[in-house]
Amino acid sequence: MRRSPLYLAATVTVVLCLFPVYWMVTTAFKPSQDIQSYDPRLVPGSWTLRHFQDAVSADGFGLFWRNSILVTLSAVLLALLVALGAAYAVARLRWRGRRQFMLAVFLAQMAPWESLIIPIYIISRDTDMLDRLPTLTLIYFMITLPFTVVVLRGFLASIPPELEEAAQVDGCTRLGAFRRVAFPLLAPGLMATSLFGFITAWNEFTYANFLIIKEQDSRTLPVWLSSFQSTFGTDWGATMAASTLFALPALIIFLVLQRHVTSGLAAGSVKG
């Protein structure tokens, strides 16, 4: 009974968070007359796949999917590679300016993305990098890098350096000790940061639509969702179907990685 308020709060939170998603998915399967009805139903009376067919057959479907996957994966992998080296340098090495470097990383993490639109546009314009997917990749890399550095630095700091020192005594180099001992223990941190980076880059809309990309062939999926709006209104069925398809990759990746995203793995391995 004492935990009943906690269970009630958890239930209310889940309902509030999942109801918009449920409404989006059910709307994708509703016929158009049910969507436009003044008497909405929680459970659709009939189901249809017509809206998914409209979404898949829309112009640029395959091209925009390719662009989004290419940009997102490139940004995440680049952020992990750079952040891993930076986090190791901060957590394991002693050098002048280390604290100032972490302070700069925290400041970059706290800066709102909207405040960077004008300087990023000016830099992209002056370097002739507008309307290019590599520019969008670098922007997403810049957005996710501070968080990745902070998280990986925390995971590395929780791993005792004596483990790597013992490996070096047994003949491993510093790089070999890191690769064989510390890197496997970083799996939870790598999973958490890659999941955050993927969702952030996958859902980003402002830079892709209003700032960097103007050419039709270089746009990404969030911009593709706006293609179901016209002067005659919005095709809500196709929009919800496209949104459902758009959410599937992030959902699948989360379901695959969720059991690995826990900081207790490193602590448990050290205790063992």
C-alpha positions as CSV (number, residue, x, y, z in Angstrom):
1,M,0.0,0.0,0.0
2,R,2.8,2.4,0.7
3,R,4.1,2.0,-2.9
4,S,0.6,2.6,-4.4
5,P,1.3,6.3,-5.0
6,L,4.5,5.4,-6.8
7,Y,2.8,2.8,-9.0
8,L,0.0,5.3,-9.7
9,A,2.5,8.0,-10.7
10,A,4.3,5.6,-12.9
11,T,1.1,4.5,-14.6
12,V,0.0,8.1,-15.3
13,T,3.5,8.9,-16.7
14,V,3.4,5.9,-19.0
15,V,-0.1,6.7,-20.2
16,L,0.7,10.4,-20.9
17,C,3.9,9.5,-22.8
18,L,2.5,6.6,-24.8
19,F,-1.0,8.0,-25.7
20,P,0.3,10.3,-28.4
21,V,2.3,7.5,-29.9
22,Y,-0.8,5.2,-29.7
23,W,-2.9,7.8,-31.4
24,M,-0.3,8.3,-34.2
25,V,-0.1,4.6,-34.9
26,T,-3.9,4.0,-34.8
27,T,-4.5,7.1,-37.0
28,A,-2.1,5.6,-39.6
29,F,-4.4,2.5,-39.9
30,K,-7.7,4.4,-39.9
31,P,-9.6,5.1,-43.1
32,S,-9.7,8.8,-44.1
33,Q,-13.4,9.2,-43.2
34,D,-12.7,8.0,-39.6
35,I,-9.8,10.4,-39.3
36,Q,-12.0,13.4,-40.3
37,S,-14.9,12.3,-38.2
38,Y,-16.2,14.5,-35.4
39,D,-16.6,11.4,-33.2
40,P,-13.1,10.1,-32.7
41,R,-12.7,6.5,-31.4
42,L,-9.9,5.2,-29.2
43,V,-10.1,1.9,-31.1
44,P,-10.5,2.1,-34.9
45,G,-13.7,0.5,-36.2
46,S,-11.9,-0.5,-39.4
47,W,-8.3,-0.8,-40.5
48,T,-6.5,0.0,-43.8
49,L,-3.0,0.0,-45.2
50,R,-3.7,2.6,-47.8
51,H,-1.9,5.4,-45.9
52,F,1.3,3.3,-45.7
53,Q,1.0,2.6,-49.4
54,D,0.8,6.4,-50.0
55,A,3.7,7.0,-47.8
56,V,6.0,4.4,-49.4
57,S,5.0,5.6,-52.9
58,A,5.7,9.3,-52.1
59,D,8.4,11.0,-54.1
60,G,11.8,10.6,-52.5
61,F,10.9,7.9,-50.1
62,G,14.0,5.7,-50.7
63,L,16.3,8.6,-51.3
64,F,15.5,10.4,-48.1
65,W,15.8,7.1,-46.1
66,R,19.3,6.6,-47.6
67,N,20.3,10.2,-46.8
68,S,19.0,10.0,-43.2
69,I,20.7,6.6,-42.5
70,L,24.0,7.8,-44.1
71,V,24.1,11.1,-42.2
72,T,23.0,9.7,-38.8
73,L,25.4,6.7,-38.8
74,S,28.3,8.8,-40.0
75,A,27.7,11.4,-37.3
76,V,27.4,8.8,-34.5
77,L,30.5,6.8,-35.5
78,L,32.6,10.0,-35.9
79,A,31.4,11.3,-32.5
80,L,32.2,8.0,-30.8
81,L,35.7,7.8,-32.4
82,V,36.7,11.4,-31.4
83,A,35.0,11.3,-28.0
84,L,36.7,8.0,-27.1
85,G,40.1,9.6,-27.6
86,A,39.2,12.8,-25.8
87,A,37.6,10.9,-22.8
88,Y,40.7,8.7,-22.5
89,A,42.9,11.8,-22.5
90,V,40.8,13.5,-19.7
91,A,40.3,10.4,-17.6
92,R,43.7,8.8,-17.8
93,L,46.3,11.4,-18.6
94,R,47.5,14.4,-16.7
95,W,48.1,17.5,-18.7
96,R,47.8,21.3,-18.3
97,G,44.4,22.6,-19.2
98,R,42.5,19.4,-18.6
99,R,39.9,21.0,-16.3
100,Q,39.5,24.0,-18.7
101,F,38.9,21.5,-21.5
102,M,36.1,19.8,-19.6
103,L,34.6,23.1,-18.7
104,A,34.5,24.0,-22.4
105,V,32.9,20.7,-23.2
106,F,30.2,21.4,-20.6
107,L,29.6,24.9,-21.9
108,A,29.2,23.5,-25.4
109,Q,26.7,20.9,-24.1
110,M,24.6,23.6,-22.4
111,A,24.5,25.9,-25.4
112,P,21.1,25.7,-27.1
113,W,21.2,24.5,-30.7
114,E,19.1,27.4,-31.8
115,S,21.8,29.9,-30.8
116,L,24.2,28.2,-33.2
117,I,22.1,28.6,-36.3
118,I,23.5,32.0,-37.4
119,P,27.2,31.2,-36.9
120,I,26.9,27.8,-38.5
121,Y,25.1,29.3,-41.5
122,I,27.8,32.0,-41.9
123,I,30.6,29.4,-41.6
124,S,28.9,27.0,-44.1
125,R,28.2,29.9,-46.5
126,D,31.8,31.2,-46.4
127,T,33.3,27.8,-46.9
128,D,30.9,26.9,-49.7
129,M,29.4,24.0,-47.7
130,L,25.7,24.8,-48.0
131,D,23.3,22.2,-49.6
132,R,25.7,19.3,-48.8
133,L,25.1,16.2,-46.7
134,P,28.7,16.3,-45.3
135,T,27.8,19.6,-43.7
136,L,24.8,18.2,-42.0
137,T,26.9,15.2,-40.8
138,L,29.4,17.6,-39.2
139,I,26.6,19.6,-37.5
140,Y,25.1,16.4,-36.0
141,F,28.6,15.3,-35.0
142,M,29.1,18.7,-33.3
143,I,25.8,18.4,-31.5
144,T,26.3,15.0,-30.1
145,L,30.1,15.2,-29.4
146,P,30.0,17.1,-26.0
147,F,27.5,14.6,-24.5
148,T,29.5,11.7,-25.7
149,V,32.7,13.0,-24.2
150,V,31.1,13.6,-20.8
151,V,29.5,10.2,-20.6
152,L,32.5,8.2,-21.8
153,R,34.7,10.2,-19.5
154,G,32.5,9.1,-16.6
155,F,32.6,5.5,-17.6
156,L,36.4,5.6,-18.0
157,A,36.8,7.2,-14.6
158,S,34.8,4.4,-13.0
159,I,37.2,1.8,-14.3
160,P,40.3,1.4,-12.0
161,P,43.5,2.3,-13.9
162,E,45.2,-0.6,-12.0
163,L,43.5,-3.0,-14.4
164,E,45.3,-1.4,-17.4
165,E,48.5,-1.2,-15.4
166,A,48.4,-4.9,-14.6
167,A,48.0,-5.6,-18.3
168,Q,51.0,-3.4,-19.1
169,V,53.0,-5.3,-16.6
170,D,52.1,-8.5,-18.4
171,G,53.5,-7.1,-21.6
172,C,50.7,-5.0,-23.2
173,T,51.3,-1.6,-24.5
174,R,49.1,1.3,-23.3
175,L,47.0,1.0,-26.4
176,G,46.8,-2.7,-26.1
177,A,45.8,-2.5,-22.4
178,F,43.1,-0.1,-23.2
179,R,41.8,-2.2,-26.1
180,R,41.9,-5.5,-24.2
181,V,40.8,-4.3,-20.7
182,A,39.1,-0.9,-20.6
183,F,37.4,-0.9,-24.0
184,P,35.2,-4.0,-23.3
185,L,34.1,-2.4,-20.0
186,L,33.0,0.7,-21.9
187,A,30.2,-1.2,-23.7
188,P,27.4,0.4,-21.6
189,G,28.7,3.9,-22.2
190,L,29.2,3.3,-25.9
191,M,25.7,1.9,-26.2
192,A,24.2,4.9,-24.3
193,T,26.0,7.5,-26.2
194,S,25.3,5.9,-29.6
195,L,21.6,5.6,-28.8
196,F,21.5,9.3,-27.8
197,G,23.4,10.4,-30.8
198,F,21.3,8.3,-33.2
199,I,18.0,9.6,-31.8
200,T,19.2,13.2,-31.9
201,A,20.5,13.1,-35.4
202,W,17.7,11.0,-36.7
203,N,15.0,13.4,-35.4
204,E,16.7,16.7,-36.2
205,F,14.6,19.0,-38.4
206,T,15.6,22.6,-38.1
207,Y,19.1,22.5,-39.7
208,A,18.0,20.0,-42.4
209,N,15.0,22.0,-43.5
210,F,15.6,25.7,-42.9
211,L,19.3,26.2,-42.8
212,I,21.7,23.8,-44.6
213,I,19.8,21.7,-47.1
214,K,17.8,23.3,-49.9
215,E,18.2,20.8,-52.7
216,Q,15.5,18.2,-52.9
217,D,17.9,15.2,-53.4
218,S,19.9,16.0,-50.3
219,R,17.1,16.2,-47.7
220,T,16.4,13.8,-44.9
221,L,13.4,12.0,-43.5
222,P,12.2,14.7,-41.1
223,V,11.9,17.0,-44.1
224,W,10.2,14.3,-46.0
225,L,7.3,14.3,-43.4
226,S,6.4,17.8,-44.5
227,S,5.8,16.7,-48.1
228,F,2.3,15.5,-47.1
229,Q,1.2,19.1,-46.7
230,S,-0.2,21.0,-49.6
231,T,-2.4,24.0,-50.4
232,F,-5.4,21.7,-49.9
233,G,-4.5,20.8,-46.3
234,T,-2.6,18.0,-44.7
235,D,-3.0,14.3,-45.5
236,W,-3.1,13.2,-41.9
237,G,-3.4,9.5,-42.7
238,A,-0.2,9.5,-44.8
239,T,1.5,11.8,-42.4
240,M,0.9,9.5,-39.4
241,A,1.9,6.4,-41.5
242,A,5.1,8.2,-42.5
243,S,5.7,9.2,-38.9
244,T,5.2,5.6,-37.8
245,L,7.7,4.3,-40.4
246,F,10.1,7.1,-39.4
247,A,9.9,6.1,-35.7
248,L,10.6,2.4,-36.3
249,P,14.5,2.5,-36.7
250,A,14.9,4.4,-33.4
251,L,12.5,2.1,-31.6
252,I,14.3,-1.0,-32.9
253,I,17.7,0.3,-32.0
254,F,16.5,1.2,-28.5
255,L,15.0,-2.3,-28.0
256,V,18.2,-3.9,-29.1
257,L,20.5,-1.7,-26.9
258,Q,18.4,-1.1,-23.8
259,R,19.6,-4.1,-21.8
260,H,23.2,-3.0,-22.4
261,V,22.7,0.6,-21.3
262,T,23.5,0.3,-17.6
263,S,26.5,1.6,-15.7
264,G,26.5,-1.3,-13.3
265,L,28.3,-3.6,-15.8
266,A,31.6,-1.8,-15.2
267,A,31.3,-1.8,-11.4
268,G,30.3,-5.4,-11.4
269,S,33.2,-6.5,-13.5
270,V,35.7,-4.7,-11.2
271,K,34.2,-6.3,-8.1
272,G,34.4,-9.8,-9.8
